[in-house]
Amino acid sequence: MARRTGRRASQSNTLVQPPYRQLANNFAPVEVLSPEQVERIHASALDVLEDVGLRVMDAEARSLLREGGFKVDEATEQVFFDAERVMELVKLAPDVASVRGKDPQKRLKMGGGHLAISAVGGAPFVSDLQRGRRAGSHADLCDLMRLTQMLNALHMEGGCSVEPCDLPQDSRHLDVYLAACTLTDKPWKPQTVGAARARDSLEMAKILHQENNDQLAADPVFMTTTNTNTPLVLDAEIAQGVLTLARAGQVICVTPFALSGAMAPVTVAGALVLQTAENLASCALVQLARPGCPYIYGSFISNVDMKSGSPAFGTPEYTLGAQASGQIARFYGLPFRSSNVTASNAPDAQAAYESQMSLWGAITGHASVINQGAGWLEGGLVASFEKLIIDVEMLQMMGAWMEGLVVDDVAIGMDAIRDVGPGGHFFGTAHTLERYRDAFYTPLVSDWSNFENWTEAGAKDTSVRAHELCQTLLKTYEKPALDPAIGEELEAYVAKRKEEISRNGL
Amino acid sequence: MARRTGRRASQSNTLVQPPYRQLANNFAPVEVLSPEQVERIHASALDVLEDVGLRVMDAEARSLLREGGFKVDEATEQVFFDAERVMELVKLAPDVASVRGKDPQKRLKMGGGHLAISAVGGAPFVSDLQRGRRAGSHADLCDLMRLTQMLNALHMEGGCSVEPCDLPQDSRHLDVYLAACTLTDKPWKPQTVGAARARDSLEMAKILHQENNDQLAADPVFMTTTNTNTPLVLDAEIAQGVLTLARAGQVICVTPFALSGAMAPVTVAGALVLQTAENLASCALVQLARPGCPYIYGSFISNVDMKSGSPAFGTPEYTLGAQASGQIARFYGLPFRSSNVTASNAPDAQAAYESQMSLWGAITGHASVINQGAGWLEGGLVASFEKLIIDVEMLQMMGAWMEGLVVDDVAIGMDAIRDVGPGGHFFGTAHTLERYRDAFYTPLVSDWSNFENWTEAGAKDTSVRAHELCQTLLKTYEKPALDPAIGEELEAYVAKRKEEISRNGL
């Protein structure tokens, strides 16, 4: 049970935590839909694809779909999907996807009962208790990557945790990739807005892994995090990014942002139909680009507050939507992406309970990958350092829960129960002494001391303790090993491309 | 979907919330034990009862057990339980228990897929943001009862939410009962320390309901919250309280406090065995006192932090223990009690995520009753006003989750999807306009406003908003109707008993 070994990092300057390991589903998923309801959503999604279709704003993607057997209306850019042909294509996608980091030990399966978790991605703002809320910077991005590297509960970089707003927009993806290559040896994520950013990620992966296109395609390194524009639109730039990475054999995940009451019908059922239609269409396109390319069913169903129009996250509807999405993805034999979300403006009780609602939805829904796993605040507008630590605690706890219980005669300890008898205690029994070090989950930031000790230590709430732990961790961060020649080659590539971009644009 | 109707109470001075209603399990429970593991725990518990036995410190209870067919060692007070006979008795307990409040609409089933939730009980301290942490008082107790009465997510009073430490110890139970009779019309809980306190609760229930002993027994009003002294001791005073209420046909729940590594083996498996043994013995005793008396399997498995000796709550082990306890209780056809717990010293992120870990364990474990459902802080040392509100929000959310989804053609809204088409929005569709008022969960204390609005409103975190909501609610509290003659009769009983107690002791 080495998995539960841990020590409070803030007490020791050495972070002891559960090892970097893939999580696995040992229990049956929670199913909130009947098989008939899953069939109803499936049938309705196919109806939508046949009758309404998807507006595909990229000409190349439309050609591919036309050649693939679908009806295209060039005037409206709408593609109408024959149900049988869609399902034929969706069946080509494997039920398990994998990615890998620079460290050969950091290889992840997604699907088939395996779960991987990535850090927050794409936030425009960053916050911490000391410096407050501000636009993201390259320095913040690097700090978030360092924490992602250090914390074993995070399996993957988040896909640019926070926008480095202090860098030029057209070339900052190169700085993000370079940071990912050098600050972490975990899998990292490419950007899919346009073909050029996607190509740069592939080129840099080839340098980082010292591999060629075929090797990257045979054993993918990337999972995309991208989206349709719900309802029923695939943006041109995103289509180009997806096609570039699909042709390179990387793992594609397209997530409709199906906000019930706004971009989707005002019911979870309606949002599930749109989400499914957009996933089936995206998966079909990906299979036309490269048959057998891994595709992950992207799910992100929430709703707007119908009184204010604000988006809500981590609600009961979110939990149900995640669990239902899992059932639908399994119906297609596809891995399934979920998230860890909250609308809270502070790393407080609301942030924790909304995140828990979404995480339990993802985990009992048998998510294959949880994006935005740690650090998400304010509906994704902010990457919060404190929230990242709090989320990692929750992820560690859920990882320990997923391992289940050992129940056999040795674990039960009948001899100890007999020896102690009525009214005794178990502190000194051999059964206890043999096991106590690793018997139970050890927390990262939870404080279990009594009120007097807690008060004496400054009455620090969870967010304050998380802030301090961040500081301690960043002080002890060590860069993963990288052949200096590879580092130079990466830097040279970035310099060359920046020069090209400054001359010709992206 | 009127259930989801709600409005922020703090905005309106009128609390609009989901109605007072029984929760029901619509989804399959999460099972963390294999059937063989359940059998192993069952067999081990019977071994413990046969070989080690239970120390029963009350002579009357020992006589009952001896007459019931069990071997008793009077020198050690140990009772050894024949396995077959225990199981014969346990089978007499029904699989569903019920209690009722003064309001005939407030009738609760526990078991058979029904779930009831009670407020915090038994805390020696109380806290709120304004006045801090302090010893409990009668005024605090009354305020907590008022909130329990107002908040529909709480089905039952908690069994003295906080000790009124400003009242004499020997008679304060009378003040607690009087407060429960007059401040709430929900079911309330008797005290089981000694026969006298239990008898007083029955006498006051007879006055409150204007019923006789037979009527109370035929349709119980009380569920006990009491405990064994794990490992394997039944205290004399508790035995007397339990026997008094069992003979009166009330619902008995005995909960071993099986803290792994201290009073139970250092494994969850070992704690489950002790917990099961103590429940089976307690249930057998109850059946001997009154065959067919409702008995609820009490579960409260947690562990001590093996580094500091502090108890931990809401850990992964707690979640697993709750789900496993549910499986074991269902194996015996007994309803099952779980809890909402945290070790946090403040109503912060830790309090929320530990509570969520325990609530998800209880709810997916198909608990029949969740005690300590709202307000528990510091491992039960404190009843927190803010935590009570935060917990009610979480309970409301989980209640909405338990209701599941409507998935049919009408809910899906195919016409709306067709009408909106690619790139539109659903704000103005007929499908949305017909449903938007009650479409989604409406929060109690969660704040979904954006950062700018939240900052302008004072940047209040969840605990501050919860504090303000408490103040608003207490200002608008109204006493439930009670026949003044009954009120006078209750007061007269309390006065008479106080006089007797001051003269002769309890």
Contacts between the chains, C-beta under 8 A, distances in Angstrom:
chain1	res1	chain2	res2	distance
A	27	B	30	5.8
A	27	B	31	6.7
A	27	B	32	5.9
A	28	B	28	7.5
A	28	B	30	7.5
A	28	B	31	6.9
A	30	B	27	5.8
A	30	B	28	7.5
A	30	B	30	6.6
A	30	B	364	6.7
A	31	B	27	6.7
A	31	B	28	6.9
A	32	B	27	5.9
A	32	B	404	5.4
A	32	B	405	6.2
A	33	B	405	6.8
A	33	B	407	6.3
A	37	B	405	7.5
A	37	B	407	4.1
A	40	B	407	5.8
A	40	B	408	7.0
A	40	B	409	7.6
A	40	B	412	7.4
A	41	B	407	6.6
A	41	B	412	7.6
A	44	B	409	7.6
A	44	B	412	5.3
A	44	B	414	6.2
A	47	B	414	6.7
A	48	B	414	7.5
A	48	B	417	5.7
A	51	B	418	6.5
A	52	B	417	6.5
A	52	B	418	5.8
A	52	B	421	5.9
A	52	B	422	7.0
A	53	B	422	7.3
A	54	B	422	6.7
A	55	B	422	3.7
A	55	B	423	6.1
A	78	B	422	6.5
A	133	B	451	6.8
A	229	B	423	7.0
A	231	B	417	7.0
A	231	B	420	5.9
A	231	B	421	7.4
A	231	B	422	6.3
A	231	B	423	6.9
A	231	B	424	6.4
A	231	B	425	7.8
A	231	B	426	7.7
A	232	B	421	7.0
A	232	B	422	3.9
A	232	B	423	7.1
A	233	B	422	5.0
A	233	B	423	4.8
A	260	B	439	7.3
A	260	B	440	7.2
A	261	B	426	6.4
A	261	B	427	7.4
A	261	B	432	6.2
A	261	B	436	6.3
A	261	B	439	6.4
A	261	B	440	7.3
A	262	B	425	5.8
A	262	B	426	6.4
A	262	B	427	6.5
A	263	B	425	6.0
A	263	B	426	7.0
A	264	B	426	6.4
A	265	B	412	7.0
A	265	B	413	4.0
A	265	B	416	5.3
A	265	B	417	6.5
A	265	B	426	5.6
A	265	B	429	7.6
A	265	B	431	5.8
A	265	B	432	7.1
A	266	B	413	7.5
A	266	B	426	6.4
A	266	B	431	6.4
A	266	B	432	4.4
A	266	B	435	4.9
A	266	B	436	5.6
A	266	B	439	4.7
A	267	B	406	7.1
A	267	B	411	4.6
A	267	B	412	7.0
A	267	B	413	6.4
A	267	B	431	8.0
A	267	B	435	6.9
A	267	B	439	6.7
A	268	B	405	5.3
A	269	B	405	6.1
A	269	B	406	6.4
A	269	B	407	4.3
A	269	B	408	7.4
A	269	B	411	4.2
A	269	B	412	4.8
A	269	B	413	7.9
A	270	B	411	6.8
A	270	B	412	5.0
A	270	B	413	4.5
A	270	B	416	7.0
A	270	B	417	6.8
A	270	B	431	7.5
A	272	B	407	7.6
A	273	B	412	5.3
A	273	B	414	7.8
A	273	B	417	6.9
A	274	B	417	6.6
A	303	B	439	7.2
A	303	B	440	4.8
A	305	B	440	7.4
A	305	B	448	5.1
A	306	B	436	4.2
A	306	B	437	7.0
A	306	B	439	6.2
A	306	B	440	6.6
A	307	B	442	7.9
A	308	B	448	6.8
A	308	B	449	6.8
A	310	B	448	4.4
A	310	B	449	6.1
A	310	B	450	6.6
A	311	B	448	7.5
A	312	B	440	7.0
A	312	B	441	7.9
A	312	B	448	5.3
A	315	B	397	6.8
A	315	B	400	7.9
A	315	B	440	6.7
A	315	B	441	5.1
A	315	B	443	8.0
A	316	B	397	5.0
A	316	B	398	7.3
A	316	B	400	3.7
A	316	B	401	4.1
A	316	B	441	4.9
A	317	B	400	7.8
A	317	B	440	5.7
A	317	B	441	6.3
A	319	B	401	5.3
A	320	B	401	6.2
A	320	B	404	6.7
A	320	B	405	5.4
A	324	B	405	6.5
A	343	B	446	7.3
A	343	B	447	7.9
A	343	B	448	4.7
A	344	B	446	7.6
A	344	B	447	7.3
A	344	B	462	7.4
A	345	B	447	6.9
A	345	B	449	7.8
A	345	B	450	7.9
A	345	B	451	5.3
A	345	B	454	4.5
A	345	B	455	7.8
A	345	B	459	7.4
A	346	B	459	7.5
A	346	B	461	4.9
A	346	B	462	7.8
A	347	B	349	6.0
A	348	B	348	6.4
A	348	B	349	6.0
A	348	B	352	7.9
A	348	B	461	4.1
A	348	B	462	4.7
A	348	B	463	7.0
A	349	B	347	6.0
A	349	B	348	6.0
A	349	B	349	6.1
A	349	B	351	6.3
A	349	B	352	4.0
A	349	B	390	5.1
A	349	B	461	7.5
A	349	B	462	4.0
A	349	B	463	6.4
A	349	B	466	7.9
A	350	B	352	7.5
A	350	B	445	7.5
A	350	B	446	5.1
A	350	B	447	6.8
A	350	B	461	7.9
A	350	B	462	4.4
A	351	B	349	6.3
A	351	B	352	8.0
A	352	B	348	7.9
A	352	B	349	4.0
A	352	B	350	7.5
A	352	B	351	8.0
A	352	B	352	3.7
A	352	B	353	4.4
A	352	B	356	7.2
A	353	B	352	4.4
A	353	B	353	7.4
A	353	B	355	7.6
A	353	B	356	5.6
A	353	B	390	7.3
A	353	B	393	7.2
A	353	B	394	5.4
A	353	B	397	7.5
A	354	B	446	7.2
A	355	B	353	7.6
A	356	B	352	7.2
A	356	B	353	5.6
A	356	B	356	3.6
A	356	B	357	7.4
A	356	B	360	7.4
A	357	B	356	7.4
A	357	B	397	6.3
A	357	B	401	7.8
A	360	B	356	7.4
A	360	B	360	5.1
A	364	B	30	6.7
A	364	B	364	6.9
A	378	B	450	7.6
A	378	B	451	5.8
A	381	B	451	7.1
A	382	B	451	7.8
A	390	B	349	5.1
A	390	B	353	7.3
A	393	B	353	7.2
A	394	B	353	5.4
A	397	B	315	6.8
A	397	B	316	5.0
A	397	B	353	7.6
A	397	B	357	6.3
A	398	B	316	7.3
A	400	B	315	7.9
A	400	B	316	3.7
A	400	B	317	7.8
A	401	B	316	4.1
A	401	B	319	5.3
A	401	B	320	6.2
A	401	B	357	7.8
A	404	B	32	5.4
A	404	B	320	6.7
A	405	B	32	6.2
A	405	B	33	6.8
A	405	B	37	7.5
A	405	B	268	5.3
A	405	B	269	6.1
A	405	B	320	5.4
A	405	B	324	6.4
A	406	B	267	7.1
A	406	B	269	6.4
A	407	B	33	6.3
A	407	B	37	4.1
A	407	B	40	5.8
A	407	B	41	6.5
A	407	B	269	4.3
A	407	B	272	7.6
A	408	B	40	7.0
A	408	B	269	7.4
A	409	B	40	7.6
A	409	B	44	7.7
A	411	B	267	4.7
A	411	B	269	4.2
A	411	B	270	6.8
A	412	B	40	7.4
A	412	B	41	7.6
A	412	B	44	5.3
A	412	B	265	7.0
A	412	B	267	7.0
A	412	B	269	4.8
A	412	B	270	5.0
A	412	B	273	5.3
A	413	B	265	4.0
A	413	B	266	7.5
A	413	B	267	6.4
A	413	B	269	7.9
A	413	B	270	4.5
A	414	B	44	6.2
A	414	B	47	6.7
A	414	B	48	7.5
A	414	B	273	7.8
A	416	B	265	5.3
A	416	B	270	7.0
A	417	B	48	5.7
A	417	B	52	6.5
A	417	B	231	7.0
A	417	B	265	6.5
A	417	B	270	6.8
A	417	B	273	6.9
A	417	B	274	6.6
A	418	B	51	6.5
A	418	B	52	5.8
A	420	B	231	5.9
A	421	B	52	5.9
A	421	B	231	7.4
A	421	B	232	7.0
A	422	B	52	7.0
A	422	B	53	7.3
A	422	B	54	6.6
A	422	B	55	3.6
A	422	B	78	6.5
A	422	B	231	6.3
A	422	B	232	3.9
A	422	B	233	5.0
A	423	B	55	6.1
A	423	B	229	7.0
A	423	B	231	7.0
A	423	B	232	7.1
A	423	B	233	4.8
A	424	B	231	6.4
A	425	B	231	7.8
A	425	B	262	5.8
A	425	B	263	6.0
A	426	B	231	7.7
A	426	B	261	6.4
A	426	B	262	6.4
A	426	B	263	7.0
A	426	B	264	6.4
A	426	B	265	5.6
A	426	B	266	6.4
A	427	B	261	7.4
A	427	B	262	6.5
A	429	B	265	7.7
A	431	B	265	5.9
A	431	B	266	6.4
A	431	B	270	7.5
A	432	B	261	6.2
A	432	B	265	7.2
A	432	B	266	4.4
A	435	B	266	4.9
A	435	B	267	6.9
A	436	B	261	6.3
A	436	B	266	5.6
A	436	B	306	4.2
A	437	B	306	7.0
A	439	B	260	7.3
A	439	B	261	6.3
A	439	B	266	4.7
A	439	B	267	6.7
A	439	B	303	7.2
A	439	B	306	6.2
A	440	B	260	7.2
A	440	B	261	7.2
A	440	B	303	4.8
A	440	B	305	7.4
A	440	B	306	6.6
A	440	B	312	7.0
A	440	B	315	6.7
A	440	B	317	5.7
A	441	B	312	7.9
A	441	B	315	5.1
A	441	B	316	4.9
A	441	B	317	6.4
A	442	B	305	7.9
A	442	B	307	7.9
A	443	B	315	7.9
A	445	B	350	7.6
A	446	B	343	7.3
A	446	B	344	7.5
A	446	B	350	5.1
A	446	B	354	7.2
A	447	B	343	7.9
A	447	B	344	7.3
A	447	B	345	6.9
A	447	B	350	6.8
A	448	B	305	5.2
A	448	B	308	6.9
A	448	B	310	4.5
A	448	B	311	7.5
A	448	B	312	5.3
A	448	B	343	4.7
A	449	B	308	6.9
A	449	B	310	6.2
A	449	B	345	7.8
A	450	B	310	6.6
A	450	B	345	7.9
A	450	B	378	7.6
A	451	B	133	6.8
A	451	B	345	5.3
A	451	B	378	5.8
A	451	B	381	7.1
A	451	B	382	7.8
A	454	B	345	4.5
A	455	B	345	7.8
A	459	B	345	7.4
A	459	B	346	7.5
A	461	B	346	4.9
A	461	B	348	4.1
A	461	B	349	7.5
A	461	B	350	7.8
A	462	B	344	7.4
A	462	B	346	7.8
A	462	B	348	4.7
A	462	B	349	4.0
A	462	B	350	4.4
A	463	B	348	7.0
A	463	B	349	6.4
A	466	B	349	7.9
